């Protein structure tokens, strides 16, 4: 495929699939149409949520804290 043919094909694919990024590259004297990147997906939210907080001792339970000595 010549560079001109590859550029024409890349333009055709850009029109047919506008959510993708198409370009041309040369490898071994041949021109190829390649897709760059991936289609963006809607975030599920699981990767952005903070981890749950660890359980904490109830400060109202009346027991002295052994790290601070007797109350």
HTML snippet that shows the backbone in 3Dmol.js (N, CA, C, O; Angstrom):
<script src="https://3Dmol.org/build/3Dmol-min.js"></script>
<div id="view" style="width:600px;height:400px;position:relative"></div>
<script>
const pdb = `
ATOM      1  N   UNK A   1       0.861  -1.172   0.000  1.00  0.00           N
ATOM      2  CA  UNK A   1       0.000   0.000   0.000  1.00  0.00           C
ATOM      3  C   UNK A   1       0.901   1.227   0.000  1.00  0.00           C
ATOM      4  O   UNK A   1       1.864   1.295   0.764  1.00  0.00           O
ATOM      5  N   UNK A   2       0.594   2.184  -0.845  1.00  0.00           N
ATOM      6  CA  UNK A   2       1.365   3.429  -0.866  1.00  0.00           C
ATOM      7  C   UNK A   2       0.895   4.331   0.280  1.00  0.00           C
ATOM      8  O   UNK A   2      -0.146   4.098   0.893  1.00  0.00           O
ATOM      9  N   UNK A   3       1.692   5.359   0.546  1.00  0.00           N
ATOM     10  CA  UNK A   3       1.319   6.285   1.610  1.00  0.00           C
ATOM     11  C   UNK A   3      -0.012   6.963   1.292  1.00  0.00           C
ATOM     12  O   UNK A   3      -0.863   7.118   2.168  1.00  0.00           O
ATOM     13  N   UNK A   4      -0.181   7.358   0.049  1.00  0.00           N
ATOM     14  CA  UNK A   4      -1.425   8.028  -0.344  1.00  0.00           C
ATOM     15  C   UNK A   4      -2.636   7.099  -0.149  1.00  0.00           C
ATOM     16  O   UNK A   4      -3.674   7.537   0.348  1.00  0.00           O
ATOM     17  N   UNK A   5      -2.510   5.841  -0.532  1.00  0.00           N
ATOM     18  CA  UNK A   5      -3.597   4.874  -0.327  1.00  0.00           C
ATOM     19  C   UNK A   5      -3.886   4.680   1.161  1.00  0.00           C
ATOM     20  O   UNK A   5      -5.043   4.590   1.571  1.00  0.00           O
ATOM     21  N   UNK A   6      -2.820   4.615   1.964  1.00  0.00           N
ATOM     22  CA  UNK A   6      -2.994   4.449   3.417  1.00  0.00           C
ATOM     23  C   UNK A   6      -3.686   5.662   4.023  1.00  0.00           C
ATOM     24  O   UNK A   6      -4.557   5.511   4.880  1.00  0.00           O
ATOM     25  N   UNK A   7      -3.312   6.856   3.592  1.00  0.00           N
ATOM     26  CA  UNK A   7      -3.953   8.065   4.119  1.00  0.00           C
ATOM     27  C   UNK A   7      -5.427   8.128   3.718  1.00  0.00           C
ATOM     28  O   UNK A   7      -6.273   8.542   4.511  1.00  0.00           O
ATOM     29  N   UNK A   8      -5.727   7.722   2.501  1.00  0.00           N
ATOM     30  CA  UNK A   8      -7.131   7.676   2.067  1.00  0.00           C
ATOM     31  C   UNK A   8      -7.923   6.677   2.911  1.00  0.00           C
ATOM     32  O   UNK A   8      -9.048   6.961   3.323  1.00  0.00           O
ATOM     33  N   UNK A   9      -7.336   5.518   3.165  1.00  0.00           N
ATOM     34  CA  UNK A   9      -8.006   4.495   3.977  1.00  0.00           C
ATOM     35  C   UNK A   9      -8.179   4.973   5.417  1.00  0.00           C
ATOM     36  O   UNK A   9      -9.226   4.740   6.021  1.00  0.00           O
ATOM     37  N   UNK A  10      -7.172   5.636   5.971  1.00  0.00           N
ATOM     38  CA  UNK A  10      -7.272   6.164   7.332  1.00  0.00           C
ATOM     39  C   UNK A  10      -8.401   7.194   7.411  1.00  0.00           C
ATOM     40  O   UNK A  10      -9.157   7.209   8.382  1.00  0.00           O
ATOM     41  N   UNK A  11      -8.519   8.042   6.408  1.00  0.00           N
ATOM     42  CA  UNK A  11      -9.592   9.045   6.397  1.00  0.00           C
ATOM     43  C   UNK A  11     -10.961   8.366   6.316  1.00  0.00           C
ATOM     44  O   UNK A  11     -11.912   8.794   6.970  1.00  0.00           O
ATOM     45  N   UNK A  12     -11.054   7.306   5.509  1.00  0.00           N
ATOM     46  CA  UNK A  12     -12.312   6.562   5.403  1.00  0.00           C
ATOM     47  C   UNK A  12     -12.684   5.951   6.759  1.00  0.00           C
ATOM     48  O   UNK A  12     -13.842   5.991   7.173  1.00  0.00           O
ATOM     49  N   UNK A  13     -11.696   5.393   7.432  1.00  0.00           N
ATOM     50  CA  UNK A  13     -11.965   4.782   8.747  1.00  0.00           C
ATOM     51  C   UNK A  13     -12.312   5.834   9.795  1.00  0.00           C
ATOM     52  O   UNK A  13     -13.159   5.590  10.654  1.00  0.00           O
ATOM     53  N   UNK A  14     -11.669   7.004   9.738  1.00  0.00           N
ATOM     54  CA  UNK A  14     -12.011   8.089  10.679  1.00  0.00           C
ATOM     55  C   UNK A  14     -13.471   8.495  10.530  1.00  0.00           C
ATOM     56  O   UNK A  14     -14.152   8.798  11.510  1.00  0.00           O
ATOM     57  N   UNK A  15     -13.938   8.493   9.281  1.00  0.00           N
ATOM     58  CA  UNK A  15     -15.332   8.843   9.018  1.00  0.00           C
ATOM     59  C   UNK A  15     -16.265   7.738   9.494  1.00  0.00           C
ATOM     60  O   UNK A  15     -17.310   8.015  10.082  1.00  0.00           O
ATOM     61  N   UNK A  16     -15.894   6.490   9.242  1.00  0.00           N
ATOM     62  CA  UNK A  16     -16.733   5.351   9.613  1.00  0.00           C
ATOM     63  C   UNK A  16     -16.741   5.097  11.116  1.00  0.00           C
ATOM     64  O   UNK A  16     -17.756   4.674  11.669  1.00  0.00           O
ATOM     65  N   UNK A  17     -15.611   5.355  11.781  1.00  0.00           N
ATOM     66  CA  UNK A  17     -15.489   5.096  13.218  1.00  0.00           C
ATOM     67  C   UNK A  17     -14.888   6.324  13.910  1.00  0.00           C
ATOM     68  O   UNK A  17     -13.711   6.311  14.271  1.00  0.00           O
ATOM     69  N   UNK A  18     -15.677   7.378  14.098  1.00  0.00           N
ATOM     70  CA  UNK A  18     -15.126   8.622  14.645  1.00  0.00           C
ATOM     71  C   UNK A  18     -14.659   8.507  16.104  1.00  0.00           C
ATOM     72  O   UNK A  18     -13.898   9.355  16.570  1.00  0.00           O
ATOM     73  N   UNK A  19     -15.098   7.481  16.823  1.00  0.00           N
ATOM     74  CA  UNK A  19     -14.670   7.335  18.215  1.00  0.00           C
ATOM     75  C   UNK A  19     -13.252   6.781  18.332  1.00  0.00           C
ATOM     76  O   UNK A  19     -12.667   6.779  19.414  1.00  0.00           O
ATOM     77  N   UNK A  20     -12.701   6.308  17.202  1.00  0.00           N
ATOM     78  CA  UNK A  20     -11.335   5.771  17.173  1.00  0.00           C
ATOM     79  C   UNK A  20     -10.382   6.801  16.566  1.00  0.00           C
ATOM     80  O   UNK A  20     -10.807   7.715  15.860  1.00  0.00           O
ATOM     81  N   UNK A  21      -9.091   6.640  16.852  1.00  0.00           N
ATOM     82  CA  UNK A  21      -8.066   7.483  16.252  1.00  0.00           C
ATOM     83  C   UNK A  21      -7.282   6.632  15.266  1.00  0.00           C
ATOM     84  O   UNK A  21      -6.670   5.635  15.648  1.00  0.00           O
ATOM     85  N   UNK A  22      -7.301   7.025  14.003  1.00  0.00           N
ATOM     86  CA  UNK A  22      -6.625   6.285  12.936  1.00  0.00           C
ATOM     87  C   UNK A  22      -5.489   7.119  12.378  1.00  0.00           C
ATOM     88  O   UNK A  22      -5.627   8.333  12.224  1.00  0.00           O
ATOM     89  N   UNK A  23      -4.364   6.479  12.074  1.00  0.00           N
ATOM     90  CA  UNK A  23      -3.226   7.153  11.459  1.00  0.00           C
ATOM     91  C   UNK A  23      -2.515   6.160  10.554  1.00  0.00           C
ATOM     92  O   UNK A  23      -2.906   4.996  10.470  1.00  0.00           O
ATOM     93  N   UNK A  24      -1.467   6.625   9.874  1.00  0.00           N
ATOM     94  CA  UNK A  24      -0.695   5.751   8.993  1.00  0.00           C
ATOM     95  C   UNK A  24       0.734   5.646   9.517  1.00  0.00           C
ATOM     96  O   UNK A  24       1.248   6.571  10.146  1.00  0.00           O
ATOM     97  N   UNK A  25       1.360   4.512   9.249  1.00  0.00           N
ATOM     98  CA  UNK A  25       2.744   4.301   9.655  1.00  0.00           C
ATOM     99  C   UNK A  25       3.430   3.429   8.607  1.00  0.00           C
ATOM    100  O   UNK A  25       2.783   2.657   7.900  1.00  0.00           O
ATOM    101  N   UNK A  26       4.745   3.568   8.523  1.00  0.00           N
ATOM    102  CA  UNK A  26       5.510   2.778   7.570  1.00  0.00           C
ATOM    103  C   UNK A  26       6.318   1.721   8.306  1.00  0.00           C
ATOM    104  O   UNK A  26       7.005   2.010   9.285  1.00  0.00           O
ATOM    105  N   UNK A  27       6.222   0.495   7.817  1.00  0.00           N
ATOM    106  CA  UNK A  27       7.004  -0.612   8.370  1.00  0.00           C
ATOM    107  C   UNK A  27       7.557  -1.426   7.205  1.00  0.00           C
ATOM    108  O   UNK A  27       6.800  -1.945   6.385  1.00  0.00           O
ATOM    109  N   UNK A  28       8.861  -1.531   7.143  1.00  0.00           N
ATOM    110  CA  UNK A  28       9.484  -2.346   6.107  1.00  0.00           C
ATOM    111  C   UNK A  28       9.165  -1.901   4.700  1.00  0.00           C
ATOM    112  O   UNK A  28       9.067  -2.732   3.797  1.00  0.00           O
ATOM    113  N   UNK A  29       9.004  -0.621   4.495  1.00  0.00           N
ATOM    114  CA  UNK A  29       8.709  -0.109   3.166  1.00  0.00           C
ATOM    115  C   UNK A  29       7.239  -0.157   2.791  1.00  0.00           C
ATOM    116  O   UNK A  29       6.867   0.308   1.714  1.00  0.00           O
ATOM    117  N   UNK A  30       6.393  -0.709   3.654  1.00  0.00           N
ATOM    118  CA  UNK A  30       4.945  -0.785   3.414  1.00  0.00           C
ATOM    119  C   UNK A  30       4.239   0.205   4.338  1.00  0.00           C
ATOM    120  O   UNK A  30       4.634   0.390   5.489  1.00  0.00           O
ATOM    121  N   UNK A  31       3.198   0.830   3.819  1.00  0.00           N
ATOM    122  CA  UNK A  31       2.395   1.753   4.616  1.00  0.00           C
ATOM    123  C   UNK A  31       1.175   1.024   5.153  1.00  0.00           C
ATOM    124  O   UNK A  31       0.520   0.272   4.432  1.00  0.00           O
ATOM    125  N   UNK A  32       0.871   1.255   6.440  1.00  0.00           N
ATOM    126  CA  UNK A  32      -0.241   0.580   7.107  1.00  0.00           C
ATOM    127  C   UNK A  32      -1.129   1.607   7.812  1.00  0.00           C
ATOM    128  O   UNK A  32      -0.659   2.662   8.239  1.00  0.00           O
ATOM    129  N   UNK A  33      -2.404   1.286   7.926  1.00  0.00           N
ATOM    130  CA  UNK A  33      -3.348   2.091   8.698  1.00  0.00           C
ATOM    131  C   UNK A  33      -3.429   1.460  10.076  1.00  0.00           C
ATOM    132  O   UNK A  33      -3.665   0.259  10.200  1.00  0.00           O
ATOM    133  N   UNK A  34      -3.233   2.264  11.112  1.00  0.00           N
ATOM    134  CA  UNK A  34      -3.243   1.738  12.480  1.00  0.00           C
ATOM    135  C   UNK A  34      -4.189   2.546  13.352  1.00  0.00           C
ATOM    136  O   UNK A  34      -4.416   3.736  13.131  1.00  0.00           O
ATOM    137  N   UNK A  35      -4.731   1.866  14.344  1.00  0.00           N
ATOM    138  CA  UNK A  35      -5.612   2.499  15.329  1.00  0.00           C
ATOM    139  C   UNK A  35      -4.779   2.818  16.561  1.00  0.00           C
ATOM    140  O   UNK A  35      -3.975   1.999  17.005  1.00  0.00           O
ATOM    141  N   UNK A  36      -4.972   4.004  17.108  1.00  0.00           N
ATOM    142  CA  UNK A  36      -4.244   4.429  18.300  1.00  0.00           C
ATOM    143  C   UNK A  36      -5.213   4.498  19.466  1.00  0.00           C
ATOM    144  O   UNK A  36      -6.324   5.010  19.328  1.00  0.00           O
ATOM    145  N   UNK A  37      -4.796   3.985  20.609  1.00  0.00           N
ATOM    146  CA  UNK A  37      -5.598   4.081  21.818  1.00  0.00           C
ATOM    147  C   UNK A  37      -6.761   3.111  21.830  1.00  0.00           C
ATOM    148  O   UNK A  37      -6.875   2.232  20.976  1.00  0.00           O
ATOM    149  N   UNK A  38      -7.614   3.292  22.812  1.00  0.00           N
ATOM    150  CA  UNK A  38      -8.795   2.458  22.984  1.00  0.00           C
ATOM    151  C   UNK A  38     -10.014   3.342  23.133  1.00  0.00           C
ATOM    152  O   UNK A  38      -9.897   4.543  23.377  1.00  0.00           O
ATOM    153  N   UNK A  39     -11.157   2.758  22.988  1.00  0.00           N
ATOM    154  CA  UNK A  39     -12.404   3.489  23.138  1.00  0.00           C
ATOM    155  C   UNK A  39     -12.578   3.841  24.617  1.00  0.00           C
ATOM    156  O   UNK A  39     -12.454   2.957  25.464  1.00  0.00           O
ATOM    157  N   UNK A  40     -12.861   5.094  24.952  1.00  0.00           N
ATOM    158  CA  UNK A  40     -13.090   5.431  26.352  1.00  0.00           C
ATOM    159  C   UNK A  40     -14.365   4.777  26.856  1.00  0.00           C
ATOM    160  O   UNK A  40     -15.384   4.759  26.166  1.00  0.00           O
ATOM    161  N   UNK A  41     -14.296   4.250  28.049  1.00  0.00           N
ATOM    162  CA  UNK A  41     -15.448   3.604  28.656  1.00  0.00           C
ATOM    163  C   UNK A  41     -15.908   4.403  29.870  1.00  0.00           C
ATOM    164  O   UNK A  41     -15.123   5.117  30.493  1.00  0.00           O
ATOM    165  N   UNK A  42     -17.160   4.276  30.186  1.00  0.00           N
ATOM    166  CA  UNK A  42     -17.691   4.946  31.357  1.00  0.00           C
ATOM    167  C   UNK A  42     -17.103   4.292  32.602  1.00  0.00           C
ATOM    168  O   UNK A  42     -17.068   3.067  32.712  1.00  0.00           O
ATOM    169  N   UNK A  43     -16.651   5.101  33.516  1.00  0.00           N
ATOM    170  CA  UNK A  43     -16.057   4.590  34.744  1.00  0.00           C
ATOM    171  C   UNK A  43     -17.100   3.875  35.578  1.00  0.00           C
ATOM    172  O   UNK A  43     -18.235   4.337  35.698  1.00  0.00           O
ATOM    173  N   UNK A  44     -16.714   2.750  36.152  1.00  0.00           N
ATOM    174  CA  UNK A  44     -17.629   2.023  37.032  1.00  0.00           C
ATOM    175  C   UNK A  44     -17.626   2.613  38.430  1.00  0.00           C
ATOM    176  O   UNK A  44     -18.526   2.349  39.227  1.00  0.00           O
ATOM    177  N   UNK A  45     -16.607   3.417  38.725  1.00  0.00           N
ATOM    178  CA  UNK A  45     -16.545   4.057  40.037  1.00  0.00           C
ATOM    179  C   UNK A  45     -15.797   3.249  41.071  1.00  0.00           C
ATOM    180  O   UNK A  45     -15.437   3.786  42.118  1.00  0.00           O
ATOM    181  N   UNK A  46     -15.549   1.972  40.813  1.00  0.00           N
ATOM    182  CA  UNK A  46     -14.908   1.154  41.832  1.00  0.00           C
ATOM    183  C   UNK A  46     -13.454   1.542  42.054  1.00  0.00           C
ATOM    184  O   UNK A  46     -12.944   1.386  43.164  1.00  0.00           O
ATOM    185  N   UNK A  47     -12.780   2.038  41.040  1.00  0.00           N
ATOM    186  CA  UNK A  47     -11.376   2.392  41.188  1.00  0.00           C
ATOM    187  C   UNK A  47     -11.195   3.740  41.867  1.00  0.00           C
ATOM    188  O   UNK A  47     -10.093   4.051  42.318  1.00  0.00           O
ATOM    189  N   UNK A  48     -12.238   4.543  41.952  1.00  0.00           N
ATOM    190  CA  UNK A  48     -12.101   5.875  42.519  1.00  0.00           C
ATOM    191  C   UNK A  48     -12.662   5.993  43.929  1.00  0.00           C
ATOM    192  O   UNK A  48     -12.459   7.014  44.587  1.00  0.00           O
ATOM    193  N   UNK A  49     -13.360   4.972  44.403  1.00  0.00           N
ATOM    194  CA  UNK A  49     -13.908   5.035  45.755  1.00  0.00           C
ATOM    195  C   UNK A  49     -12.815   4.745  46.774  1.00  0.00           C
ATOM    196  O   UNK A  49     -11.999   3.848  46.563  1.00  0.00           O
ATOM    197  N   UNK A  50     -12.787   5.489  47.874  1.00  0.00           N
ATOM    198  CA  UNK A  50     -11.789   5.193  48.899  1.00  0.00           C
ATOM    199  C   UNK A  50     -12.148   3.880  49.595  1.00  0.00           C
ATOM    200  O   UNK A  50     -13.314   3.486  49.611  1.00  0.00           O
ATOM    201  N   UNK A  51     -11.156   3.205  50.168  1.00  0.00           N
ATOM    202  CA  UNK A  51     -11.457   1.961  50.867  1.00  0.00           C
ATOM    203  C   UNK A  51     -12.309   2.249  52.104  1.00  0.00           C
ATOM    204  O   UNK A  51     -12.273   3.358  52.636  1.00  0.00           O
ATOM    205  N   UNK A  52     -13.063   1.271  52.556  1.00  0.00           N
ATOM    206  CA  UNK A  52     -13.871   1.507  53.759  1.00  0.00           C
ATOM    207  C   UNK A  52     -12.969   1.743  54.967  1.00  0.00           C
ATOM    208  O   UNK A  52     -11.858   1.218  55.046  1.00  0.00           O
ATOM    209  N   UNK A  53     -13.466   2.538  55.896  1.00  0.00           N
ATOM    210  CA  UNK A  53     -12.686   2.824  57.096  1.00  0.00           C
ATOM    211  C   UNK A  53     -12.694   1.622  58.024  1.00  0.00           C
ATOM    212  O   UNK A  53     -13.688   0.905  58.143  1.00  0.00           O
ATOM    213  N   UNK A  54     -11.557   1.425  58.677  1.00  0.00           N
ATOM    214  CA  UNK A  54     -11.446   0.325  59.637  1.00  0.00           C
ATOM    215  C   UNK A  54     -12.303   0.636  60.855  1.00  0.00           C
ATOM    216  O   UNK A  54     -12.476   1.803  61.206  1.00  0.00           O
ATOM    217  N   UNK A  55     -12.842  -0.391  61.501  1.00  0.00           N
ATOM    218  CA  UNK A  55     -13.639  -0.138  62.696  1.00  0.00           C
ATOM    219  C   UNK A  55     -12.792   0.523  63.782  1.00  0.00           C
ATOM    220  O   UNK A  55     -11.628   0.174  63.979  1.00  0.00           O
ATOM    221  N   UNK A  56     -13.384   1.461  64.464  1.00  0.00           N
ATOM    222  CA  UNK A  56     -12.695   2.185  65.545  1.00  0.00           C
ATOM    223  C   UNK A  56     -13.341   1.832  66.882  1.00  0.00           C
ATOM    224  O   UNK A  56     -14.536   1.547  66.963  1.00  0.00           O
ATOM    225  N   UNK A  57     -12.523   1.859  67.918  1.00  0.00           N
ATOM    226  CA  UNK A  57     -13.059   1.612  69.259  1.00  0.00           C
ATOM    227  C   UNK A  57     -14.000   2.747  69.646  1.00  0.00           C
ATOM    228  O   UNK A  57     -13.747   3.907  69.321  1.00  0.00           O
ATOM    229  N   UNK A  58     -15.058   2.421  70.325  1.00  0.00           N
ATOM    230  CA  UNK A  58     -16.013   3.428  70.769  1.00  0.00           C
ATOM    231  C   UNK A  58     -15.406   4.178  71.946  1.00  0.00           C
ATOM    232  O   UNK A  58     -15.131   3.573  72.982  1.00  0.00           O
ATOM    233  N   UNK A  59     -15.192   5.490  71.808  1.00  0.00           N
ATOM    234  CA  UNK A  59     -14.560   6.244  72.906  1.00  0.00           C
ATOM    235  C   UNK A  59     -15.462   6.358  74.126  1.00  0.00           C
ATOM    236  O   UNK A  59     -15.008   6.804  75.179  1.00  0.00           O
ATOM    237  N   UNK A  60     -16.729   5.968  74.011  1.00  0.00           N
ATOM    238  CA  UNK A  60     -17.658   6.092  75.125  1.00  0.00           C
ATOM    239  C   UNK A  60     -17.794   4.799  75.913  1.00  0.00           C
ATOM    240  O   UNK A  60     -18.663   4.707  76.780  1.00  0.00           O
ATOM    241  N   UNK A  61     -16.961   3.793  75.641  1.00  0.00           N
ATOM    242  CA  UNK A  61     -17.178   2.504  76.284  1.00  0.00           C
ATOM    243  C   UNK A  61     -16.669   2.444  77.720  1.00  0.00           C
ATOM    244  O   UNK A  61     -16.952   1.462  78.406  1.00  0.00           O
ATOM    245  N   UNK A  62     -15.920   3.459  78.221  1.00  0.00           N
ATOM    246  CA  UNK A  62     -15.526   3.521  79.617  1.00  0.00           C
ATOM    247  C   UNK A  62     -14.264   2.744  79.941  1.00  0.00           C
ATOM    248  O   UNK A  62     -13.767   2.838  81.063  1.00  0.00           O
ATOM    249  N   UNK A  63     -13.742   1.999  79.020  1.00  0.00           N
ATOM    250  CA  UNK A  63     -12.505   1.266  79.317  1.00  0.00           C
ATOM    251  C   UNK A  63     -11.319   2.185  79.132  1.00  0.00           C
ATOM    252  O   UNK A  63     -11.296   2.969  78.183  1.00  0.00           O
ATOM    253  N   UNK A  64     -10.338   2.113  80.007  1.00  0.00           N
ATOM    254  CA  UNK A  64      -9.147   2.958  79.842  1.00  0.00           C
ATOM    255  C   UNK A  64      -8.332   2.469  78.640  1.00  0.00           C
ATOM    256  O   UNK A  64      -8.300   1.280  78.322  1.00  0.00           O
ATOM    257  N   UNK A  65      -7.698   3.402  78.007  1.00  0.00           N
ATOM    258  CA  UNK A  65      -6.839   3.080  76.877  1.00  0.00           C
ATOM    259  C   UNK A  65      -5.488   2.624  77.427  1.00  0.00           C
ATOM    260  O   UNK A  65      -4.819   3.397  78.114  1.00  0.00           O
ATOM    261  N   UNK A  66      -5.067   1.379  77.140  1.00  0.00           N
ATOM    262  CA  UNK A  66      -3.800   0.892  77.709  1.00  0.00           C
ATOM    263  C   UNK A  66      -2.590   1.664  77.212  1.00  0.00           C
ATOM    264  O   UNK A  66      -1.527   1.610  77.831  1.00  0.00           O
ATOM    265  N   UNK A  67      -2.731   2.364  76.133  1.00  0.00           N
ATOM    266  CA  UNK A  67      -1.603   3.156  75.642  1.00  0.00           C
ATOM    267  C   UNK A  67      -1.425   4.464  76.415  1.00  0.00           C
ATOM    268  O   UNK A  67      -0.368   5.090  76.336  1.00  0.00           O
ATOM    269  N   UNK A  68      -2.433   4.875  77.146  1.00  0.00           N
ATOM    270  CA  UNK A  68      -2.366   6.142  77.875  1.00  0.00           C
ATOM    271  C   UNK A  68      -2.287   5.925  79.395  1.00  0.00           C
ATOM    272  O   UNK A  68      -2.191   6.892  80.150  1.00  0.00           O
ATOM    273  N   UNK A  69      -2.324   4.711  79.828  1.00  0.00           N
ATOM    274  CA  UNK A  69      -2.257   4.416  81.253  1.00  0.00           C
ATOM    275  C   UNK A  69      -3.632   4.496  81.882  1.00  0.00           C
ATOM    276  O   UNK A  69      -4.622   4.744  81.194  1.00  0.00           O
ATOM    277  N   UNK A  70      -3.697   4.287  83.180  1.00  0.00           N
ATOM    278  CA  UNK A  70      -5.014   4.308  83.863  1.00  0.00           C
ATOM    279  C   UNK A  70      -5.627   5.692  83.792  1.00  0.00           C
ATOM    280  O   UNK A  70      -4.942   6.714  83.825  1.00  0.00           O
ATOM    281  N   UNK A  71      -6.951   5.680  83.693  1.00  0.00           N
ATOM    282  CA  UNK A  71      -7.729   6.884  83.509  1.00  0.00           C
ATOM    283  C   UNK A  71      -7.615   7.820  84.620  1.00  0.00           C
ATOM    284  O   UNK A  71      -8.227   8.887  84.594  1.00  0.00           O
TER     285      UNK A  71
END
`;
const viewer = $3Dmol.createViewer("view");
viewer.addModel(pdb, "pdb");
viewer.setStyle({}, {cartoon: {color: "spectrum"}});
viewer.zoomTo();
viewer.render();
</script>
